[in-house]
Amino acid sequence: MIPAVVAVVVAVLPNMGLSVYWSTQLILIAIYSLIVSGLNLSFGYAGQLALGQVAFFAAGAYVAAILRVRADNPELLIAVALAMLLAGVMGLVVALPAIRLGGWPLALSSFFVVLLIPDVLLVFEGLTNGRRGIIGVFGLEFLGIEIDRDRFYVLTMALTALWLFALRNLIKSRYGMALQLLKQSPQLASSLAVNVPMLRFSAYGIGALPAGLAGVLFAYNIGIVDPTSFSLHIVMSLFAASIVGGARSIWGAPVGAFLLVAGPMQAQSFASYSTIAYGVFLIAVGVFIPGGLAGIGSRVWAKVAGRSALERSLREVPVSETSIVFPGKELIARDVHKRFGGLKALEGAELTAGAGKVTALIGPNGAGKTTLLNAISGFIDVRQGSIRLGDDDLIGRSAADIARQGVARTFQTPASHTGLRSSTSSCRVGFEWVGWG
């Protein structure tokens, strides 16, 4: 409710005497909020270090400029649709290393895309004017209606608010839970039937969409698009905005964008020291405010609001006093072998776990208990032996696929979900996700 009220108030500020300077600043804050929110989705929630948001931002801006100046098409909806489509495709292409690797390979591939921006613009100089850029991006229309400066302000705020609320719903959905599980532990996510490679892939593709939208709004806001607007300095600034505002917060995006546009580091006296200032900012926030500025507000709100609605609803679920019956299938492992280099971890291991029964696996340290459980649940490959659940062969299946068959497990080292505030909520995550791929 509070964010909705804030969005409405910000949208009507021009009718309350807002100056041209501050309306321009708020438009920039909204534009950068879109970019930072996409970065928060892939980095803050999914834990994928991706630095290519500026490239998607540039793609959106050039799509709008080319449509307006080259094709003489001022319709905003067409520009937004094409820009978000191009940004999404670029995001998926850049995210290809994340399907199996993630981490630094994804960071390096996305960073390399940003470095390529000037060269790509020169290759398509006939459309982009190369280093000179495209000027005259004015005369916007929305559904055939001419958009003046005041209408553009309201439209920008509305589109930004709609995206942030859509992102909020996405994060609170089962998909958002999976993203947070992925960041906490890919193994934990796999054990709950989440397809980890595809989740990494989709998170970066979705995170690119708001950057494409931001590029369109940016082009029409300043009326000129050139390579200097998409430099490495912007990459660093956006990353700092994400960390300072709160990478694991929807509302951290506008907080970080506000500091980026209107904060003290934009003062002229800081121009020569921006790199040092951003570095000090990041270190200070990482040490003293690990959740960012928005994280402080979230902790205060959590104390004021008390227990979550989810936990209250769980307390209302009736508990049956009858005995609980556990349906299932017989699990049989036969002649399982596993080597790690020259070490024989398993040699002819066998296990039979009857349906609806409790079966204990006992042995000394180093006997191979964890290795056998990893083999059964799909976390390590087994080249020799048989593992069956009922009539289904589990050998060669992924951990997520095996979890969907009903094989659940815990880990020797507990991997709790830091995005949730209680053990009740953690149990709810398992209940929501087992069976989803």
C-alpha positions as CSV (number, residue, x, y, z in Angstrom):
1,M,0.0,0.0,0.0
2,I,2.7,2.5,1.0
3,P,4.7,2.1,-2.3
4,A,1.4,2.5,-4.3
5,V,0.7,5.8,-2.5
6,V,4.3,7.0,-3.1
7,A,3.9,6.2,-6.8
8,V,0.7,8.2,-7.1
9,V,2.1,11.2,-5.2
10,V,5.3,11.2,-7.4
11,A,3.1,11.0,-10.6
12,V,1.1,14.1,-9.7
13,L,4.0,16.2,-8.5
14,P,4.0,18.4,-11.7
15,N,0.5,19.5,-10.9
16,M,1.7,20.6,-7.5
17,G,4.3,23.0,-8.9
18,L,7.3,20.7,-9.4
19,S,10.1,22.5,-11.2
20,V,11.4,21.4,-14.6
21,Y,14.8,20.6,-13.1
22,W,13.3,18.2,-10.5
23,S,10.9,16.6,-13.0
24,T,13.9,15.9,-15.2
25,Q,15.8,14.4,-12.3
26,L,12.8,12.2,-11.3
27,I,12.5,10.9,-14.8
28,L,16.2,9.9,-14.7
29,I,15.7,8.3,-11.3
30,A,12.8,6.3,-12.8
31,I,14.9,5.3,-15.8
32,Y,17.8,4.1,-13.7
33,S,15.4,2.4,-11.3
34,L,14.3,0.1,-14.2
35,I,17.9,-0.8,-15.0
36,V,18.9,-1.4,-11.4
37,S,15.8,-3.5,-10.8
38,G,16.8,-5.9,-13.6
39,L,20.3,-6.1,-12.0
40,N,18.7,-6.8,-8.7
41,L,16.7,-9.7,-10.2
42,S,19.7,-11.5,-11.7
43,F,22.3,-10.5,-9.1
44,G,20.5,-9.8,-5.9
45,Y,17.9,-12.5,-6.0
46,A,19.3,-15.1,-8.3
47,G,23.0,-14.6,-7.3
48,Q,24.2,-14.4,-10.9
49,L,26.9,-11.7,-11.3
50,A,25.8,-10.1,-14.5
51,L,27.2,-6.7,-15.8
52,G,25.5,-6.4,-19.1
53,Q,22.6,-4.2,-18.2
54,V,24.2,-1.2,-19.9
55,A,24.3,-3.1,-23.2
56,F,20.6,-3.8,-23.0
57,F,20.0,-0.2,-22.0
58,A,21.9,1.0,-25.1
59,A,20.0,-1.4,-27.3
60,G,16.7,0.0,-26.2
61,A,17.8,3.6,-26.6
62,Y,19.1,3.0,-30.2
63,V,15.9,1.1,-31.1
64,A,13.8,4.1,-30.1
65,A,16.2,6.6,-31.9
66,I,16.3,4.6,-35.1
67,L,12.5,4.2,-35.2
68,R,11.9,7.9,-34.6
69,V,14.6,9.4,-36.7
70,R,15.3,6.8,-39.5
71,A,11.8,5.3,-39.8
72,D,9.8,8.4,-38.7
73,N,7.8,6.2,-36.3
74,P,7.0,8.1,-33.0
75,E,4.8,5.4,-31.5
76,L,6.0,4.5,-28.0
77,L,4.4,1.1,-27.8
78,I,6.2,-0.1,-30.9
79,A,9.5,1.2,-29.6
80,V,9.0,-0.4,-26.2
81,A,7.9,-3.8,-27.7
82,L,10.9,-4.0,-30.1
83,A,13.4,-2.7,-27.5
84,M,12.3,-5.2,-24.8
85,L,12.3,-8.0,-27.3
86,L,15.9,-7.1,-28.5
87,A,17.1,-6.7,-24.9
88,G,15.5,-10.0,-23.9
89,V,17.1,-11.9,-26.8
90,M,20.5,-10.3,-26.0
91,G,20.1,-11.2,-22.3
92,L,19.4,-14.9,-23.2
93,V,22.4,-15.0,-25.6
94,V,24.7,-13.5,-23.0
95,A,23.4,-15.8,-20.4
96,L,24.3,-19.0,-22.3
97,P,27.4,-19.5,-20.1
98,A,25.1,-19.4,-17.1
99,I,23.3,-22.5,-18.1
100,R,26.1,-24.7,-16.9
101,L,28.6,-22.4,-15.3
102,G,27.2,-19.1,-13.8
103,G,29.4,-17.0,-11.6
104,W,32.5,-15.4,-13.2
105,P,32.0,-16.8,-16.7
106,L,28.6,-15.0,-16.8
107,A,30.1,-11.8,-15.4
108,L,32.9,-11.8,-17.9
109,S,30.7,-12.6,-20.9
110,S,28.3,-9.8,-20.0
111,F,31.1,-7.3,-19.3
112,F,32.6,-8.1,-22.7
113,V,29.3,-7.2,-24.3
114,V,29.5,-3.7,-22.8
115,L,33.0,-3.3,-24.1
116,L,31.7,-4.2,-27.6
117,I,29.2,-1.3,-27.7
118,P,31.4,1.2,-29.6
119,D,32.5,-1.4,-32.1
120,V,29.0,-2.6,-32.8
121,L,27.9,1.0,-33.3
122,L,30.6,1.5,-35.8
123,V,29.7,-1.7,-37.7
124,F,26.2,-0.4,-38.1
125,E,27.2,3.2,-38.6
126,G,24.7,3.7,-41.4
127,L,21.9,3.3,-38.8
128,T,23.6,4.5,-35.6
129,N,25.9,7.4,-36.9
130,G,28.7,5.7,-35.1
131,R,30.4,7.8,-32.5
132,R,28.4,10.9,-33.5
133,G,25.2,9.3,-32.3
134,I,21.6,10.1,-33.3
135,I,20.0,13.5,-32.5
136,G,16.4,14.7,-32.8
137,V,14.6,12.0,-30.8
138,F,11.5,14.1,-30.2
139,G,7.8,14.0,-31.0
140,L,6.7,11.0,-29.0
141,E,3.2,9.5,-29.5
142,F,1.3,7.0,-27.4
143,L,-1.6,5.3,-29.1
144,G,-1.7,8.2,-31.6
145,I,-1.8,10.8,-28.9
146,E,1.0,13.4,-28.9
147,I,3.0,13.3,-25.6
148,D,4.2,16.6,-24.2
149,R,6.7,16.9,-21.4
150,D,4.2,16.6,-18.6
151,R,2.5,13.6,-20.1
152,F,5.9,12.0,-20.7
153,Y,6.7,12.5,-17.0
154,V,3.5,10.7,-15.9
155,L,3.9,8.0,-18.5
156,T,7.5,7.3,-17.3
157,M,6.4,7.1,-13.7
158,A,3.5,4.8,-14.6
159,L,5.6,2.4,-16.6
160,T,8.3,2.3,-13.9
161,A,5.7,1.6,-11.2
162,L,4.0,-1.1,-13.2
163,W,7.3,-2.9,-13.8
164,L,8.3,-2.6,-10.1
165,F,4.9,-4.0,-9.0
166,A,5.1,-6.8,-11.6
167,L,8.6,-7.6,-10.3
168,R,7.4,-7.6,-6.7
169,N,4.7,-10.2,-7.7
170,L,7.3,-12.3,-9.5
171,I,9.6,-12.3,-6.5
172,K,6.8,-13.4,-4.2
173,S,5.7,-16.1,-6.6
174,R,7.1,-19.7,-6.7
175,Y,9.5,-18.5,-9.4
176,G,10.9,-15.9,-7.0
177,M,11.3,-18.5,-4.3
178,A,13.3,-20.6,-6.7
179,L,15.6,-17.7,-7.5
180,Q,16.4,-17.1,-3.8
181,L,17.0,-20.8,-3.3
182,L,19.3,-20.7,-6.3
183,K,21.4,-17.9,-4.7
184,Q,21.5,-19.7,-1.4
185,S,22.6,-23.1,-2.8
186,P,22.2,-24.6,-6.3
187,Q,22.2,-28.0,-4.6
188,L,19.4,-27.0,-2.3
189,A,17.4,-25.7,-5.2
190,S,18.0,-28.9,-7.2
191,S,16.9,-31.1,-4.3
192,L,13.6,-29.2,-4.4
193,A,13.0,-30.1,-8.1
194,V,14.1,-26.7,-9.4
195,N,15.8,-26.8,-12.9
196,V,18.9,-24.8,-12.0
197,P,20.4,-24.2,-15.4
198,M,17.1,-23.0,-17.0
199,L,16.4,-20.8,-13.9
200,R,19.8,-19.1,-14.3
201,F,19.1,-18.7,-18.0
202,S,15.6,-17.2,-17.6
203,A,16.5,-14.9,-14.7
204,Y,19.1,-13.0,-16.8
205,G,16.7,-12.9,-19.8
206,I,13.9,-11.4,-17.7
207,G,16.4,-9.0,-16.0
208,A,17.3,-7.6,-19.4
209,L,13.7,-6.5,-20.2
210,P,13.5,-3.4,-18.0
211,A,16.8,-2.2,-19.3
212,G,15.4,-2.2,-22.8
213,L,12.4,-0.2,-21.6
214,A,14.7,2.2,-19.8
215,G,16.6,2.8,-23.0
216,V,13.5,3.9,-24.9
217,L,12.5,6.4,-22.2
218,F,16.1,7.6,-21.9
219,A,16.3,8.4,-25.7
220,Y,13.1,10.4,-25.6
221,N,14.0,12.1,-22.4
222,I,17.3,13.7,-23.6
223,G,16.6,13.6,-27.4
224,I,20.0,12.3,-28.3
225,V,21.7,8.9,-28.2
226,D,25.4,8.4,-28.5
227,P,28.0,6.0,-27.1
228,T,29.1,8.2,-24.2
229,S,25.9,7.5,-22.4
230,F,26.8,3.8,-22.1
231,S,30.3,3.8,-20.8
232,L,32.0,1.6,-18.1
233,H,31.4,4.4,-15.7
234,I,27.7,3.8,-16.0
235,V,28.3,0.1,-15.4
236,M,30.1,0.9,-12.2
237,S,27.5,3.5,-11.1
238,L,24.6,1.1,-11.6
239,F,26.3,-1.7,-9.7
240,A,27.0,0.7,-6.9
241,A,23.3,1.8,-6.9
242,S,22.2,-1.8,-6.6
243,I,24.5,-2.5,-3.7
244,V,23.8,0.7,-1.8
245,G,20.1,0.7,-2.4
246,G,19.8,-3.0,-1.6
247,A,20.4,-5.7,-4.2
248,R,17.8,-8.1,-2.5
249,S,15.0,-5.5,-2.4
250,I,12.5,-4.4,-5.0
251,W,12.4,-0.9,-3.6
252,G,16.2,-0.8,-3.3
253,A,16.2,0.0,-7.0
254,P,14.6,3.4,-6.8
255,V,16.6,4.1,-3.6
256,G,19.9,3.4,-5.3
257,A,18.8,5.2,-8.4
258,F,18.0,8.3,-6.4
259,L,21.5,8.3,-4.9
260,L,22.9,7.8,-8.3
261,V,21.1,10.8,-9.8
262,A,20.6,13.2,-6.9
263,G,23.2,11.9,-4.4
264,P,26.3,13.8,-3.2
265,M,28.6,12.0,-5.7
266,Q,26.9,13.9,-8.5
267,A,28.2,17.2,-7.1
268,Q,30.9,18.9,-9.3
269,S,33.4,18.6,-6.5
270,F,33.2,14.8,-6.7
271,A,33.7,14.6,-10.4
272,S,37.4,13.9,-10.2
273,Y,37.0,11.4,-7.3
274,S,34.0,9.4,-8.5
275,T,35.8,6.1,-8.8
276,I,37.3,6.4,-5.3
277,A,33.9,7.6,-3.9
278,Y,32.0,4.6,-5.4
279,G,34.6,2.2,-4.0
280,V,34.4,3.7,-0.5
281,F,30.6,3.6,-0.7
282,L,30.6,-0.1,-1.7
283,I,33.0,-1.1,1.1
284,A,31.2,1.0,3.7
285,V,27.7,-0.5,2.8
286,G,29.1,-4.0,2.5
287,V,30.6,-3.8,6.0
288,F,28.0,-1.7,7.9
289,I,24.8,-2.1,5.9
290,P,25.0,-5.5,4.1
291,G,21.3,-5.3,3.1
292,G,21.6,-1.8,1.6
293,L,19.5,1.2,2.6
294,A,16.3,-0.5,1.6
295,G,17.2,-3.4,3.9
296,I,17.1,-1.1,6.9
297,G,13.5,-0.2,6.0
298,S,12.6,-3.9,5.5
299,R,13.9,-4.8,8.9
300,V,12.0,-2.0,10.6
301,W,8.8,-2.9,8.8
302,A,9.2,-6.6,9.8
303,K,9.4,-5.6,13.4
304,V,6.4,-3.3,13.2
305,A,4.3,-5.8,11.2
306,G,5.2,-8.8,13.3
307,R,4.6,-12.3,11.9
308,S,4.0,-12.6,8.2
309,A,0.6,-13.4,6.8
310,L,2.0,-16.7,5.5
311,E,2.8,-17.8,9.0
312,R,-0.6,-16.7,10.3
313,S,-2.3,-18.7,7.6
314,L,-0.2,-21.8,8.4
315,R,-1.3,-21.7,12.0
316,E,-4.9,-21.9,10.8
317,V,-4.4,-25.1,8.9
318,P,-6.2,-27.9,10.8
319,V,-4.0,-30.8,12.0
320,S,-5.4,-34.3,11.8
321,E,-5.2,-36.4,14.9
322,T,-5.2,-39.6,12.8
323,S,-2.0,-41.5,12.0
324,I,-0.1,-40.3,9.0
325,V,0.4,-42.7,6.1
326,F,3.4,-42.1,3.9
327,P,2.7,-43.4,0.3
328,G,5.7,-44.2,-1.8
329,K,7.7,-46.7,-3.9
330,E,10.4,-49.1,-3.0
331,L,13.9,-47.7,-3.5
332,I,16.6,-50.2,-4.5
333,A,20.3,-49.6,-5.1
334,R,22.3,-52.5,-6.3
335,D,26.1,-52.9,-7.0
336,V,26.7,-49.2,-7.0
337,H,30.4,-48.2,-7.8
338,K,31.9,-44.7,-7.6
339,R,35.5,-43.5,-7.8
340,F,37.0,-40.1,-7.3
341,G,40.3,-40.4,-9.1
342,G,42.2,-43.2,-7.4
343,L,39.8,-43.3,-4.4
344,K,37.1,-45.9,-4.3
345,A,34.2,-44.2,-2.6
346,L,31.7,-46.9,-3.3
347,E,32.3,-50.5,-4.3
348,G,29.3,-52.7,-4.8
349,A,27.1,-50.7,-2.4
350,E,23.5,-51.8,-1.9
351,L,20.5,-50.4,-0.2
352,T,16.8,-51.3,-0.1
353,A,14.3,-48.8,1.4
354,G,10.8,-50.2,1.6
355,A,7.8,-48.0,0.7
356,G,6.3,-46.3,3.8
357,K,9.1,-47.6,6.1
358,V,12.0,-46.0,7.9
359,T,15.4,-47.4,6.8
360,A,18.6,-46.4,8.5
361,L,22.0,-46.3,6.7
362,I,24.7,-46.7,9.3
363,G,28.5,-46.7,9.0
364,P,31.7,-45.1,10.2
365,N,33.2,-41.9,8.8
366,G,34.4,-42.4,5.2
367,A,32.3,-45.5,4.6
368,G,30.5,-43.8,1.7
369,K,27.1,-43.0,3.2
370,T,26.9,-39.5,1.9
371,T,28.3,-40.6,-1.5
372,L,25.6,-43.2,-1.8
373,L,22.9,-40.6,-0.9
374,N,24.4,-38.2,-3.5
375,A,24.3,-41.0,-6.1
376,I,20.6,-41.8,-5.3
377,S,19.6,-38.1,-5.4
378,G,21.5,-37.4,-8.6
379,F,24.2,-35.0,-7.3
380,I,27.0,-37.3,-8.6
381,D,27.1,-39.5,-11.7
382,V,27.2,-43.2,-11.3
383,R,28.7,-45.3,-14.2
384,Q,28.1,-48.8,-12.7
385,G,25.3,-50.2,-10.8
386,S,21.5,-49.8,-10.6
387,I,19.3,-47.4,-8.7
388,R,15.6,-47.7,-9.1
389,L,12.5,-46.1,-7.5
390,G,9.7,-48.6,-8.1
391,D,9.9,-49.2,-11.9
392,D,11.8,-46.0,-12.7
393,D,15.6,-46.1,-13.3
394,L,17.2,-43.1,-11.6
395,I,20.7,-43.5,-13.1
396,G,21.6,-40.6,-15.4
397,R,18.7,-38.3,-14.3
398,S,19.3,-34.8,-13.0
399,A,18.9,-34.0,-9.3
400,A,15.8,-31.9,-10.1
401,D,14.2,-34.7,-12.1
402,I,14.8,-37.2,-9.3
403,A,13.3,-34.8,-6.8
404,R,10.2,-34.6,-9.0
405,Q,9.9,-38.4,-8.7
406,G,9.6,-37.9,-4.9
407,V,13.2,-38.5,-3.7
408,A,13.9,-35.8,-1.1
409,R,16.9,-35.3,1.0
410,T,18.7,-33.2,3.6
411,F,22.3,-32.3,3.6
412,Q,25.1,-33.0,6.1
413,T,25.8,-29.3,6.3
414,P,22.5,-27.5,6.8
415,A,21.7,-25.0,4.0
416,S,19.0,-22.8,5.4
417,H,17.2,-20.3,3.1
418,T,18.3,-16.8,4.3
419,G,15.5,-15.1,2.4
420,L,13.0,-16.5,4.8
421,R,12.5,-15.5,8.4
422,S,11.5,-18.8,10.1
423,S,11.8,-22.6,9.9
424,T,8.0,-22.6,9.1
425,S,8.6,-20.6,6.0
426,S,11.5,-22.8,5.0
427,C,9.2,-25.8,5.2
428,R,6.7,-24.0,3.1
429,V,9.3,-23.5,0.3
430,G,9.7,-27.3,0.1
431,F,6.0,-27.8,0.0
432,E,5.6,-25.2,-2.8
433,W,8.5,-26.4,-5.0
434,V,8.6,-30.2,-5.0
435,G,7.0,-31.3,-8.2
436,W,7.7,-28.0,-10.1
437,G,10.3,-27.9,-12.9
